[in-house]
Amino acid sequence: MLPRRLFFVFNIIAVLSLLVQGGDYHIGRASSPFIYEGIFITLWGDGSESAGEEKIAYYLSTNQNGTIQLIIDDELLTSMGGPVTHNRQEMLVTGVWLNEGKTLQVQSMTLAEGKPVSPQGIFGPQPWVSILCKFSDIPAEPNDLEYFQEMYSSSYPGLDHFWRQNSYDLANLEGSGAFGWYVLPHERAYYLPGGNFDWWTAAADCTAAADPYVDFTPYIGINLMFNDLLDCCAWGGGWYACLDGLCQTWRMTWEPPWGYQNIGVIAHETGHGFGLPHSLGNCQQGYDNRWDVLSDVWSNGSDPIWGTMGQHTISYHKEMLEWLTPHQVLTVSTGTLNTITLERLALPHSENYLGARILINDLSNNFYTLEVRQPTENPIDYDKWLPGFAVIIHDIETSRPEPAIVIDRDGNCNTGDAGAMYTPGEVFTDIPNGITVSIDSATETGYVVTINNRFIFMEGVDIAGATQGYIGESVPLTATVGPVEATTPITYTWEATGFPPAVHEGTTVDPIEFTWEEAGTKAITVTASNEGGVVSDTHLIEMVSKVPIVTLSGPAESRVGVVNVFTATVVPTDVVQPITYTWQASGQMPITHTAGISDAVSYVWDDPGTQVITVTAMNILGSTTDQYTLLVFMPPDSLEITGLEFGEVRGSYTFTATVNPITSTVPITYAWSVDEQLAITHTNGVLDSATFQWDSPGPHTISVSATNQVGTVVATWLITIYIKVYLPIGMRN
């Protein structure tokens, strides 16, 4: 822990100062633990620009003992979840007195049983009142009342306008006011015993001085504005008091002139009043996070009237106050890979995410946040003085007094340079926790980022299983994704010959079974996919049968009287033998053989037609049957032409061709020619006719061929054509 943590030293000094003043310190009582119930209050002390001090003090506001200062060991405070978690909550505290009635050394602290946890969300009007108080020995009034009234303006750069913009108009300071100056009953030194400001006495006296003129009941917070320096710091946090009959923990700040003369400081302190802690740079020097009004306001711009201006607070603080909802901030759990578009945190222009929360080991109290910050030319943009347009990353541990620490790669304690600004092409890497954030590209008002939270990519998938199986039996296969650490869940899509796709979701190992009823080569493909990509593998398996699977082969066609050989072959080759083959064929006697993995028979058919051949192969385990169809054709044996042998010129003569035998296979194609010139082609049965006419006398040869699928026959016919002579009538007798 660096020396910036001054609160413990501060508390010890406070105790010693009380002893110097004669505080009643009971050694005997100190050793006896006491239990008190009350409201846990955190006070943050902020030094001036030149001092840069940071202090934190813890108090318990009780009914029986008033306000008790708590001294809490860092380790104990962390183990209890940290001060931010318990701020303004009703707690049960066990400890021993260091200064009876005033300072308690805490031994344990838990939420009070049966007490509801106070919500942290800040919504709607949050009116504050500024009470201006003068020390009795200092008459100065550094600023007039109108200055303080205008400080709450709803126009830029008023505090109401500032918090409206920070909260996306979910919260405002509407109804705020200012009153004073009022004179305190004591001089300044009275309120600084031992040099440390007595907040409670000052608060009581200042509000009492204003009480005749101010009704406190409309307000949720009080800014106490003093006319001189307090101690080291301006202070912000809370104070339990009963004002005008309203008893509650008031949001409270204590401001010296240098505080309220810089409106960014008041924005910072009212942020403490809302319960927001400081954030830090990675050197943890205090006030060194350039990107947060709850840290380094002094590096931001300034106004001639209002001094230093505040920038927006960080996304983690906006989540604390519930100004960012879960759907606006992506929570990235362990084992996931996400690419998202982040919109700038201030004055967003799109519905994209305003932040991301990257859980470390899925812990809800330890994570990184991502946010985009962009200075603009908009005159009312409180981020307009930021050093650049970038993704800003914070390391959050909610148990720390200052949970958020900005990631600054160069470690030079300047969070306003490139070391803290992530832009396209740059990658944040947390090797021990397996987290990377790559800045992929820029949009007009944001960035596209890829977040890998211990997501392990698949390198491949392998299918393990047999390369041969038996039909009718289940075949187990297993897909295994490598490496074994690959991020799950993984979706497996199985595709196998003859099956619809099967989809499973599981780990890096996925089993499946298939059963095929047909032999042959089967292809199995598995595709494994997750958020990181897709890998696949293919496996082949030959399905065989323990029962002989028989296949018949033989001639494609045949003719009557021809010997036809048919072969039966069984698979697999290692099928159980002997095998009995039973043959049956159309018009044939059954034949039975006992043989090995093949058998053959011969058949001759005397009649044409479709012949069916069936074989059954059987072993002791079962049988299968195959069937074969053979077309047996009858070729034409002879062809005969009938018709006239003599005819006259220009007479019509019909000739008939008849194929023998009449069982010849049809259809038959008839090609008729006359005197060696093709004249007519017909397709017909075993009979066909053609008609011819001649213009010239003399002998003429008619030829015809008859062709079917298995043969051709030819025949000719001779006809003599005469010119008919007509005798004169007188000569006819």
C-alpha positions in Angstrom: 0.0 0.0 0.0 1.4 3.3 -1.0 1.7 6.3 1.3 -1.3 8.0 -0.3 -3.4 6.0 2.2 -3.3 8.7 4.9 -6.6 8.0 6.6 -5.2 5.6 9.1 -2.5 8.0 10.1 -5.0 10.7 10.2 -7.2 8.8 12.6 -4.3 8.1 14.9 -3.5 11.8 14.9 -7.1 12.5 15.7 -7.0 10.2 18.7 -3.7 11.6 20.0 -5.1 15.1 19.6 -8.1 14.2 21.7 -5.8 12.8 24.4 -3.7 16.0 24.4 -7.0 17.9 24.9 -7.8 15.8 28.0 -10.0 13.2 26.4 -11.0 10.5 28.8 -9.2 7.3 27.7 -10.1 4.3 29.8 -7.5 1.5 29.5 -9.7 -1.0 31.4 -12.7 -0.3 29.3 -10.7 -0.4 26.1 -10.0 -4.1 26.5 -13.7 -5.0 26.8 -15.5 -5.3 23.4 -18.7 -3.3 22.9 -21.3 -3.7 20.3 -23.0 -0.7 18.7 -25.6 -0.4 16.0 -25.8 2.6 13.7 -25.3 4.1 10.3 -21.8 3.5 8.7 -20.6 6.8 7.2 -17.5 7.4 5.0 -16.0 10.8 4.8 -13.6 11.7 2.0 -11.1 14.5 2.4 -9.8 16.2 -0.7 -6.8 18.5 -0.6 -6.4 21.6 -2.7 -4.7 21.5 -6.1 -1.3 22.4 -4.6 -1.6 20.0 -1.7 -3.1 17.0 -3.4 -3.8 15.2 -0.1 -6.4 12.5 0.2 -7.9 11.2 3.4 -10.7 8.8 4.4 -12.4 8.6 7.7 -15.1 6.2 8.9 -17.8 6.9 11.5 -20.8 5.2 13.0 -23.8 7.3 13.8 -25.6 5.8 16.8 -28.6 6.8 18.9 -26.9 6.2 22.3 -23.4 7.5 21.6 -23.8 10.0 18.8 -21.2 9.8 16.1 -18.3 7.4 16.8 -15.1 7.5 14.9 -14.1 4.0 13.7 -10.5 2.8 13.3 -10.5 -0.2 11.0 -7.6 -2.3 9.9 -7.2 -2.4 6.1 -7.3 -6.2 6.0 -10.4 -6.4 8.2 -12.1 -3.7 6.1 -11.4 -5.6 2.9 -12.6 -8.9 4.3 -15.9 -7.3 5.2 -16.4 -6.2 1.6 -14.9 -2.7 1.8 -16.3 0.7 2.9 -18.1 1.5 -0.4 -20.4 -1.6 0.1 -21.4 -0.5 3.6 -21.6 3.2 3.2 -24.8 4.6 4.6 -26.0 1.2 5.7 -27.1 0.2 9.1 -24.3 -1.9 10.6 -23.6 -3.8 13.8 -20.1 -2.9 14.9 -18.0 -4.7 17.6 -14.9 -3.1 19.0 -12.9 -1.6 21.9 -12.7 2.0 22.9 -9.6 3.9 22.1 -11.2 7.0 23.4 -14.4 6.2 25.2 -17.5 7.5 23.5 -15.5 8.9 20.6 -13.1 6.5 18.9 -13.6 2.7 18.5 -11.1 0.1 17.3 -13.3 -2.1 15.2 -13.0 -5.9 15.6 -15.9 -6.9 13.4 -18.7 -5.2 11.4 -21.8 -6.8 9.8 -25.1 -5.6 8.4 -27.6 -5.1 11.1 -29.9 -8.1 11.2 -33.3 -7.5 9.8 -32.4 -4.1 8.4 -33.0 -3.5 4.7 -30.0 -2.5 2.5 -30.4 1.1 1.6 -30.6 1.5 -2.2 -27.8 3.3 -3.9 -29.8 4.4 -7.0 -30.1 8.2 -7.3 -33.1 9.3 -9.3 -35.3 12.3 -9.8 -34.9 15.6 -7.9 -32.0 15.6 -5.4 -32.2 19.1 -3.9 -29.2 20.3 -2.0 -29.0 23.4 0.1 -25.9 25.5 0.6 -25.5 27.0 4.1 -22.9 29.8 4.2 -21.2 30.1 7.6 -18.5 32.5 8.9 -16.2 31.8 11.7 -16.8 34.3 14.5 -13.3 35.7 14.2 -13.2 36.0 10.4 -15.7 38.5 8.8 -14.8 37.8 5.2 -17.5 36.7 2.7 -15.5 35.3 -0.2 -18.5 35.1 -2.5 -22.0 36.6 -2.3 -25.2 34.6 -1.9 -26.2 35.0 -5.6 -23.0 33.2 -6.6 -24.0 30.2 -4.5 -27.6 30.3 -5.7 -26.4 30.3 -9.4 -24.1 27.4 -8.7 -27.2 25.1 -8.8 -28.3 26.4 -12.2 -29.9 24.0 -14.7 -27.9 25.7 -17.4 -24.3 24.9 -18.2 -22.1 24.9 -16.1 -24.5 24.7 -13.1 -24.5 21.7 -10.8 -28.0 20.7 -11.8 -27.0 20.7 -15.4 -23.8 18.8 -14.6 -25.6 15.9 -12.8 -28.4 15.8 -15.3 -25.8 15.2 -18.1 -23.9 12.7 -16.0 -27.1 10.7 -15.1 -28.7 10.9 -18.6 -31.4 13.1 -17.1 -32.3 10.4 -14.5 -31.3 12.6 -11.6 -31.2 16.4 -11.0 -30.7 19.0 -8.4 -34.0 20.7 -9.0 -35.2 22.6 -5.9 -31.7 23.3 -4.6 -31.0 26.6 -2.8 -28.5 28.7 -0.8 -28.8 30.7 2.4 -26.4 32.9 4.4 -24.0 34.2 5.5 -24.5 33.1 9.1 -22.0 33.7 11.9 -20.8 30.7 13.8 -20.8 30.9 17.6 -17.0 30.2 17.8 -13.8 31.3 16.2 -12.1 29.1 13.6 -9.6 27.5 16.0 -12.4 26.1 18.1 -13.4 23.9 15.2 -9.9 22.6 14.5 -8.8 20.8 17.7 -5.3 19.6 17.2 -5.4 21.0 13.6 -8.1 18.5 12.5 -11.5 19.9 11.5 -14.3 18.8 13.8 -17.0 18.2 11.1 -19.8 17.3 13.5 -19.5 20.4 15.7 -19.1 22.6 12.7 -22.1 21.0 11.0 -24.2 21.3 14.1 -23.3 24.9 14.7 -23.7 25.9 11.0 -27.1 24.3 10.6 -28.2 25.7 13.9 -27.3 29.2 12.9 -29.3 28.8 9.7 -32.2 26.9 11.3 -34.4 30.0 12.0 -34.3 30.9 8.3 -34.1 27.5 6.6 -36.5 24.6 6.4 -34.2 21.6 5.8 -37.0 19.1 5.2 -37.1 19.5 1.4 -33.4 18.8 1.0 -31.5 15.5 0.8 -28.0 17.1 1.0 -26.3 20.0 2.6 -23.2 21.9 1.4 -21.6 23.8 4.3 -19.7 26.7 2.8 -17.1 28.2 5.2 -15.4 31.5 4.8 -11.9 30.2 5.5 -9.7 27.2 5.2 -10.8 24.1 7.2 -7.8 21.8 7.7 -6.1 20.1 4.8 -9.2 19.5 2.8 -12.7 19.9 1.5 -14.8 17.0 2.8 -17.7 15.0 1.5 -19.8 12.2 2.7 -22.7 12.1 5.2 -23.9 13.3 8.6 -26.7 12.0 10.8 -28.8 14.7 12.3 -32.3 15.7 13.2 -33.2 18.9 11.4 -36.7 20.4 11.5 -37.9 17.1 12.9 -36.4 15.1 10.0 -33.8 12.6 11.4 -31.7 11.0 8.7 -28.2 10.6 7.3 -27.9 13.8 5.3 -25.6 13.9 2.3 -23.0 16.4 3.4 -20.0 18.4 2.3 -17.7 20.8 4.1 -16.2 23.4 1.8 -13.4 25.9 2.2 -13.3 28.9 -0.3 -10.9 27.1 -2.7 -13.5 24.4 -2.9 -16.6 26.4 -3.8 -14.6 28.7 -6.0 -14.0 25.7 -8.2 -17.3 24.2 -9.3 -15.5 21.0 -10.3 -14.6 20.5 -6.6 -18.2 20.9 -5.6 -19.2 18.4 -8.2 -16.6 16.1 -6.8 -17.8 16.6 -3.2 -21.5 16.2 -4.1 -20.4 13.0 -5.8 -19.1 11.9 -2.4 -22.4 13.0 -1.0 -24.1 10.6 -3.4 -21.8 7.9 -2.0 -19.3 7.8 -4.8 -15.6 7.0 -3.8 -12.5 8.2 -5.4 -11.0 6.4 -8.4 -7.2 6.2 -8.9 -4.5 6.0 -11.5 -2.3 2.9 -11.4 0.3 4.7 -9.4 -2.4 5.2 -6.8 -1.2 8.7 -5.8 -4.6 10.1 -5.4 -6.4 12.5 -7.8 -4.5 10.9 -10.7 -7.3 9.5 -12.8 -7.7 12.0 -15.6 -11.1 10.5 -16.7 -13.1 11.0 -13.5 -14.6 13.9 -11.7 -14.2 11.8 -8.5 -10.4 11.9 -9.1 -8.4 14.4 -11.1 -10.6 17.5 -11.6 -7.6 19.8 -11.6 -6.4 18.8 -15.1 -9.7 19.5 -16.6 -10.7 22.8 -18.2 -11.7 26.0 -16.3 -14.3 28.7 -16.4 -13.5 32.4 -15.6 -16.3 32.5 -13.0 -16.6 29.0 -11.8 -13.0 27.9 -11.8 -12.0 24.2 -12.5 -14.7 22.3 -14.3 -15.6 18.7 -13.6 -15.7 15.9 -16.3 -18.0 12.9 -16.3 -17.6 10.3 -13.7 -16.6 6.8 -14.8 -19.0 4.0 -15.9 -18.5 2.0 -12.7 -19.7 4.9 -10.6 -22.7 5.4 -12.9 -23.5 1.8 -12.4 -23.3 2.2 -8.7 -25.9 5.0 -8.9 -28.0 2.8 -11.3 -27.7 5.4 -14.1 -26.5 2.6 -16.3 -28.8 -0.4 -16.6 -27.8 -4.0 -17.1 -28.9 -3.9 -20.8 -26.6 -0.9 -21.3 -23.5 -2.6 -19.9 -22.5 -6.0 -21.2 -21.4 -8.4 -18.4 -18.7 -10.7 -19.8 -18.5 -13.9 -17.8 -15.6 -16.3 -17.8 -15.3 -18.6 -20.9 -17.0 -16.2 -23.3 -16.0 -14.3 -26.4 -17.8 -11.2 -27.4 -17.4 -8.5 -30.1 -19.5 -5.4 -29.3 -19.7 -1.8 -30.3 -19.2 0.6 -27.4 -20.8 4.1 -27.5 -19.1 7.0 -25.8 -20.1 7.4 -22.1 -20.9 11.1 -22.2 -23.7 12.5 -24.5 -24.2 9.1 -26.3 -25.5 9.2 -29.9 -26.5 5.5 -30.3 -28.2 2.6 -28.5 -24.9 0.6 -28.4 -23.5 -0.5 -25.1 -22.2 2.3 -22.8 -19.9 0.0 -21.0 -18.7 -3.6 -20.5 -18.0 -5.4 -17.2 -15.4 -8.2 -17.6 -15.7 -10.6 -14.6 -12.4 -12.0 -13.3 -12.9 -15.7 -12.5 -16.7 -14.9 -12.5 -16.3 -12.9 -9.4 -18.9 -10.1 -8.9 -16.5 -8.0 -6.8 -13.5 -8.2 -9.1 -13.7 -7.2 -12.7 -12.6 -4.8 -15.4 -14.7 -2.1 -16.9 -14.6 -0.7 -20.5 -15.9 2.7 -21.5 -15.4 5.0 -24.4 -14.5 8.7 -23.7 -14.5 11.3 -26.4 -14.0 15.0 -26.2 -16.3 16.9 -28.5 -16.7 20.4 -29.8 -20.0 20.7 -28.0 -19.7 23.7 -25.7 -21.8 22.1 -22.9 -19.9 18.8 -23.0 -18.2 18.3 -19.7 -15.8 15.8 -21.4 -14.7 18.3 -24.0 -11.3 18.8 -22.2 -10.4 15.2 -22.0 -7.0 14.3 -23.6 -8.4 12.1 -26.4 -10.9 9.7 -28.0 -10.2 6.2 -26.6 -11.3 3.1 -24.7 -10.5 3.5 -21.0 -10.1 0.4 -18.9 -10.5 0.2 -15.1 -9.6 -2.5 -12.7 -12.4 -2.8 -10.1 -12.1 -4.5 -6.7 -15.2 -3.4 -4.7 -13.6 -4.2 -1.4 -10.9 -1.5 -1.9 -11.6 2.0 -0.4 -11.1 3.3 -3.9 -12.5 0.3 -6.0 -11.6 1.7 -9.5 -8.0 2.0 -10.7 -7.4 3.0 -14.3 -5.2 0.8 -16.4 -2.1 2.8 -17.5 0.3 0.6 -19.5 3.4 2.8 -19.4 3.2 3.2 -15.6 4.4 6.8 -15.7 1.6 8.0 -13.4 0.2 10.2 -16.2 -3.2 8.7 -17.0 -3.8 11.4 -19.7 -1.3 10.0 -22.2 -1.4 7.1 -24.6 -0.6 4.6 -21.9 -4.2 4.8 -20.6 -5.9 5.3 -24.0 -6.6 2.2 -26.0 -7.2 2.8 -29.7 -7.6 0.5 -32.8 -4.9 -2.1 -33.2 -4.1 -2.1 -29.5 -4.8 -5.0 -27.1 -5.1 -5.1 -23.3 -3.9 -8.4 -21.9 -4.2 -9.9 -18.5 -2.3 -13.2 -18.9 -2.9 -14.6 -15.4 -6.6 -14.3 -15.8 -6.8 -15.1 -19.5 -8.4 -11.9 -20.5 -7.7 -9.9 -23.7 -9.5 -6.8 -25.1 -8.7 -5.9 -28.6 -9.7 -2.5 -30.1 -10.9 -3.5 -33.6 -12.1 -0.3 -35.2 -13.6 3.1 -34.5 -17.0 4.4 -35.2 -17.9 8.1 -35.2 -18.7 8.0 -31.5 -17.3 4.8 -30.2 -15.3 1.7 -30.8 -15.7 -1.9 -31.8 -14.0 -4.2 -29.3 -13.5 -7.9 -29.0 -13.4 -9.2 -25.4 -12.0 -12.7 -24.7 -12.6 -13.7 -21.1 -10.6 -16.9 -20.8 -12.2 -18.2 -24.0 -10.1 -21.1 -25.4 -10.5 -21.6 -29.2 -11.1 -25.1 -30.6 -8.2 -26.3 -32.7 -9.9 -29.3 -34.2 -12.3 -32.2 -33.8 -11.7 -35.9 -34.3 -14.2 -38.7 -34.8 -13.2 -42.0 -33.1 -14.9 -45.2 -34.0 -14.7 -48.5 -36.0 -14.1 -48.5 -39.7 -16.3 -51.5 -40.2 -19.7 -52.4 -38.7 -22.5 -54.8 -39.1 -25.9 -53.8 -40.4 -28.6 -53.9 -37.9 -26.2 -53.3 -35.0 -25.5 -50.0 -33.3 -22.2 -48.3 -34.2 -20.8 -46.0 -31.4 -18.8 -42.9 -32.5 -17.2 -40.2 -30.4 -16.3 -36.7 -31.4 -13.5 -35.1 -29.3 -12.6 -31.4 -29.5 -9.1 -30.3 -28.9 -7.7 -28.9 -26.8 -9.5 -30.4 -23.9 -9.6 -26.9 -22.3 -11.6 -25.5 -25.2 -14.5 -23.3 -24.1 -17.8 -25.0 -23.7 -20.7 -25.3 -24.5 -20.0 -26.7 -27.9 -22.7 -27.5 -30.4 -22.2 -30.7 -32.4 -24.0 -31.2 -35.7 -23.8 -34.9 -36.9 -24.6 -35.8 -40.5 -24.5 -39.4 -41.5 -25.5 -41.3 -44.7 -29.2 -42.0 -44.6 -29.9 -40.0 -41.4 -31.3 -36.5 -40.8 -28.8 -34.1 -39.0 -28.6 -34.6 -35.2 -27.6 -31.6 -33.0 -26.2 -31.9 -29.5 -24.8 -29.3 -27.1 -22.1 -30.4 -24.6 -18.5 -30.4 -23.5 -15.4 -31.3 -25.5 -16.5 -34.9 -25.9 -19.8 -35.9 -27.6 -20.8 -39.6 -28.2 -23.4 -40.8 -30.7 -24.7 -44.0 -32.2 -26.0 -45.0 -35.6 -27.6 -48.2 -36.9 -27.7 -48.9 -40.6 -29.9 -51.5 -42.3 -28.1 -51.5 -45.6 -24.6 -52.5 -46.4 -22.1 -50.1 -48.0 -19.7 -47.2 -47.2 -21.3 -44.7 -44.9 -19.9 -41.2 -44.3 -20.3 -39.5 -41.0 -19.4 -35.8 -40.6 -19.4 -33.8 -37.3 -19.3 -30.1 -37.1 -18.3 -28.6 -33.8 -19.1 -24.9 -33.2 -18.9 -22.4 -30.4 -18.6 -18.6 -30.2 -15.0 -18.8 -31.4 -15.6 -20.7 -34.7 -16.2 -24.0 -36.4 -14.2 -27.2 -36.8 -15.2 -30.4 -38.5 -14.2 -34.0 -39.3 -15.4 -36.8 -41.5 -15.2 -40.6 -40.8 -16.0 -43.5 -43.2 -17.3 -46.8 -42.1 -18.0 -49.9 -44.2 -21.2 -51.6 -43.1 -21.3 -55.3 -43.7 -23.6 -58.1 -42.6 -23.1 -61.2 -40.5 -25.9 -62.6 -42.6 -24.8 -63.1 -46.3 -26.0 -60.3 -48.5 -26.4 -61.7 -51.9 -26.2 -59.9 -55.2 -27.1 -61.5 -58.6 -25.3 -60.7 -61.9 -25.9 -62.0 -65.4 -26.3 -61.0 -69.0 -28.2 -57.9 -69.9 -30.4 -59.7 -72.5 -30.5 -63.0 -74.3 -32.3 -65.0 -76.9 -34.0 -68.4 -77.0 -31.7 -71.4 -77.1 -28.7 -69.5 -75.7 -27.0 -70.6 -72.5 -27.2 -67.9 -69.8 -24.8 -68.0 -66.8 -25.8 -66.2 -63.6 -23.5 -65.6 -60.6 -24.5 -65.0 -57.0 -22.0 -63.2 -54.8 -22.3 -62.5 -51.1 -20.7 -59.9 -48.8 -19.0 -59.5 -46.5 -16.1 -61.7 -47.6 -15.8 -62.9 -44.0 -19.4 -64.0 -43.7 -20.0 -67.2 -41.9 -19.9 -70.2 -44.3 -21.0 -72.6 -45.7 -23.7 -70.9 -47.7 -26.7 -72.6 -49.3 -27.9 -71.1 -52.5 -31.4 -71.8 -53.7 -32.1 -70.8 -57.3 -35.4 -70.4 -58.9 -36.1 -69.2 -62.5 -39.2 -68.8 -64.7 -40.0 -72.1 -66.3 -37.1 -73.8 -64.7 -36.7 -76.4 -62.0 -35.3 -75.2 -58.6 -31.6 -75.7 -58.0 -29.8 -75.9 -54.6 -26.1 -75.6 -54.1 -23.8 -75.4 -51.1 -20.8 -73.2 -51.7 -18.6 -70.4 -50.5 -19.0 -66.6 -51.1 -20.2 -67.2 -54.7 -22.2 -69.6 -56.8 -23.2 -69.9 -60.5 -26.0 -71.6 -62.5 -26.9 -71.8 -66.2 -30.3 -71.5 -67.8 -31.6 -71.9 -71.4 -35.0 -70.7 -72.4 -36.9 -71.9 -75.5 -39.6 -69.3 -75.3 -39.1 -65.6 -75.5 -40.3 -63.2 -72.7 -39.3 -61.7 -69.4 -37.6 -64.3 -67.2 -37.2 -63.8 -63.4 -34.3 -65.4 -61.7 -34.2 -65.5 -57.8 -31.5 -66.7 -55.5 -31.5 -67.0 -51.8 -28.2 -67.2 -49.9 -28.5 -68.6 -46.4 -26.1 -69.4 -43.6 -26.7 -70.4 -39.9 -27.4 -66.7 -39.0 -29.9 -65.9 -41.6 -30.6 -65.3 -45.3 -31.1 -62.7 -47.9 -32.6 -62.8 -51.4 -31.8 -61.1 -54.7 -33.8 -61.1 -57.9 -32.7 -60.6 -61.5 -34.8 -59.9 -64.6 -33.7 -61.1 -68.0 -35.4 -60.4 -71.3 -35.2 -63.4 -73.7 -35.8 -62.6 -77.3 -36.9 -64.8 -80.3 -35.1 -63.8 -83.5 -37.0 -64.0 -86.8 -36.2 -67.2 -88.6 -37.6 -66.5 -92.1 -39.6 -64.0 -94.0 -42.2 -64.7 -96.7 -43.7 -62.2 -99.2 -47.0 -62.8 -100.8 -48.6 -60.8 -103.7 -49.2 -60.8 -107.5 -46.5 -61.7 -110.0 -48.0 -59.6 -112.9 -49.5 -56.2 -113.0 -50.3 -53.2 -115.2 -48.8 -49.8 -115.4 -50.3 -47.5 -112.9 -52.1 -50.2 -111.0 -51.8 -50.5 -107.2 -50.5 -53.7 -105.8 -50.3 -54.8 -102.1 -47.7 -57.2 -100.8 -47.6 -58.8 -97.4 -44.5 -59.8 -95.5 -44.8 -62.6 -92.9 -42.2 -63.4 -90.3 -41.7 -66.9 -89.0 -42.0 -68.1 -86.4 -45.0 -66.2 -85.2 -43.4 -66.1 -81.7 -40.6 -63.9 -82.9 -40.0 -60.9 -80.6 -41.8 -57.8 -81.6 -41.8 -55.0 -82.5 -40.2 -55.7 -85.9 -39.0 -53.0 -88.2 -39.8 -53.6 -91.9 -37.8 -51.9 -94.6 -39.4 -52.1 -98.1 -37.4 -51.2 -101.2 -38.2 -51.4 -104.9 -35.5 -51.9 -107.4 -33.0 -51.4 -104.7 -34.4 -48.0 -103.7 -35.8 -47.7 -100.2 -39.4 -46.9 -100.3 -41.2 -47.5 -97.0 -40.2 -48.3 -93.4 -42.8 -49.7 -91.0 -42.7 -51.0 -87.4 -45.2 -53.8 -86.8 -45.8 -57.3 -85.6 -45.1 -60.5 -87.5 -47.1 -59.2 -90.5 -46.6 -56.1 -92.5 -48.0 -54.8 -95.9 -46.9 -52.3 -98.4 -48.6 -51.0 -101.6 -46.7 -50.0 -104.7 -47.5 -48.6 -108.2 -45.3 -48.5 -111.3 -45.3 -46.1 -114.3 -43.0 -48.1 -116.4 -43.4 -51.7 -117.7 -41.0 -54.5 -117.1 -39.8 -56.6 -114.2 -39.5 -55.0 -110.8 -37.9 -56.5 -107.7 -39.5 -55.9 -104.3 -37.2 -56.5 -101.2 -38.1 -56.3 -97.5 -36.0 -56.8 -94.4 -37.6 -57.6 -91.0 -35.5 -56.7 -87.9 -36.1 -57.1 -84.2 -33.6 -56.8 -81.2 -31.9 -60.0 -82.0 -32.0 -60.6 -85.7 -32.8 -59.7 -89.3 -34.3 -61.7 -92.2 -34.7 -60.7 -95.8 -37.0 -61.7 -98.7 -37.6 -60.6 -102.3 -40.4 -60.7 -104.8 -40.5 -60.2 -108.6 -43.4 -58.6 -110.4 -43.7 -57.9 -114.1 -45.6 -54.8 -115.2 -47.2 -54.6 -118.6 -48.8 -51.9 -120.7 -52.3 -52.8 -121.2 -53.2 -52.8 -125.0 -56.7 -51.8 -126.1 -57.8 -53.2 -129.6 -60.0 -51.2 -131.9 -63.6 -52.1 -131.6 -63.7 -53.6 -135.0 -60.9 -55.9 -134.3 -62.2 -57.2 -131.0 -64.1 -60.0 -132.7 
